[in-house]
Amino acid sequence: DEFSLFARMPSPKLNQLNIFLIVKQYIQPLTSSFENVSLKIDNKTYKKIYIMADEKQIRQAIGNLIKNSFENLTINKIKNGKISIDFDFDNNFVTLYITDNGSGIDESYMSKIMEPYFTTKVGGTGLGLAITKKIIEDHNGSMLVKASKVSHGTLVIIKFPVVKNNKQPLKSLKC
């Protein structure tokens, strides 16, 4: 199923969406369903952060990242596992920081993790991060994965151009 999805990724159907609300609504039901892992979302209220996005695809991308963090925490039996999602906003961009306190990603894999079919998971397809990266890029965003200096786990930084005054966002950006 993942291969079919990756091979036939539909173009996003872009609408002006509040990214904070989309992520918060997706995450809230999960906060109580993860056993031995706490899931926290930024408490700040960002009522007017809009991006041009396909809601279904954004939910899928965030879901893939949360799933990866959760699996890392549970497979490695991390006690008091934590996943947090924080936002930062300026006039041109919104940045999401997804952090976990898992075992992190081996530095030797870092350059390969977003390539299709690369996986370190038993039974993994190696498509989750590749699909996520494609979704983010199709939304004129960028994604960076690195070691978290604060939690000693993994930090994913996603950046999207914001819509200002009902105008189209900037075309592209880099983290």
N, C-alpha and C positions, 0 to 999 in steps of 0.2 A: 504493500500500500504506500509506504513512504517513497519507494522508488518511482511509482507511478505519479505520485504527487510532485516529486522533484522534477521529473521529466516533463510534466505538463503543467508547470506552475502557471496559473492564470494571471493575466495582468490585473493589478489591483483596481478595484472600483472605488475611486477616491471620492470621499466626502469630507467636509469640514467636521472634525471630531475633537472632543475634549480628551486629550490623551490621559490626563490624570484620572478622569472618571472611568474611562475604558479599563485602565489597569486596575483601579481600585475595585470596580464591580467584578472583574474577573478574579481578583485575589481574595476578596472577602470570604467567599464560601470555602476556600481552601485553608483558611487560617486555623480552622478547628479539625480539619481532616488529616493533617500530617501528624502521625504518631512520633513522639520524641523529637520533633523539629518545630521550632517556632517560626512563623512567617509574619513579618512586620512590614507595613507600608508607611511611608512618610505621612506624618500627621498634619503637615501644612495643607492648607486648602488652596488649590490652584483652580479657581473657577473659570478663568479665561485663557487657558492654554490650549490653543487649537492647532492641529496639524491637518494636512490633507492625508487621509488614510482610509484603508479598507479595514473596517473593524474586525472582520473575521480573521484576516491575515495578521493583524497586530496581536490579537488574542493568541493565535497559534505561535507566533514568535516568542511572546512572553511566556506562554505555556511551555515551550521547548526549553527555555532557559531555567524556569522554575523546576521542571522535571529533572534536568541535568543536575542542578544543585541538590535536590532532594535525594536523587539516586546516589550521588557522591557521599552525602551525609549518612545515608542508611547502609550502603554497601561497606563503607569504612567504619561503621559503628561509632560515629562521632557522638559523644555524650553532649547534651545540651546544644544540639544542632540549631543553627540560626540562618535564616535567609531574610535579607532585608532589601526593600526597594525604596530608593530615595530619588527625589527630583531636584533639579536645579533649573532655573529659568532666567533668561535675559531677554532683551528685546528681539533677538533674532532666532534663538535656539532654545529647545528644551532638552535637557540631558537626564537620562535615567541611569541610576547606578544600582545594579543588582549584585549584592554581595552575599557570600556564604562563608561559614567558618569550617568548611570541609578540608580535605587533604590537599586541595589545590591541584594544579595541572603541572605535570613534570615539564620543566623548561625545554627539554629536548623535543617535546610534542607541540609546543606553542605555535610554531610556524605551520603545522599541518592540521590543526584541529578544525578549521573551517573548510577543509578540502572535502569534497564528496567521497564517501566510502572509507574515510579514516576513522577508526574507532579503537578505543582501548577497553570497551565493555564487552564482556562475554555475551554473544548473541546480539550485539548492537549492529545497526546498519551503517553507521557513519554518515547519516543524512540529516540528523537533527540540527546541528549547527550550520551546515551548508544551506539548508532550507531557511533557517532563521536569518542568516546573512543576506540571502537573496531577497527575502521579504523586506528587511531593513533598507537595503540598497534600492529596491523598487519603490520605496517611499522617500527617496532622496535623502536617506539617513546614512549614518555610519555606525559601525560596531567595532569595539576593541575589547579583547579579552586579555586579562593579565592577572598576575598574582596580587592579592590584596595585602598591603602592608599592615593594615589595621587588624583584619580578622585572621590573617595567615591562611586564608582560603582562596577563593576566586572572586575577581571583580570583573563584571561586564559593564561597559559603558556604551550606551546607545544615545545617539544625538540625532534630533530631527529639527528641520527648519520649522518655525511657527508661522501661522497665518496671521497677518496683521491687517486690521481694518478690512476684513473680507477680501483681501488680495491674495494672490498666489504666493507661496513661500519662495525663498531662495532656492535655486536649482539643486545644489549639492553642497556637501561639506565633508570635512575630515574630523575625526576625534582628536 
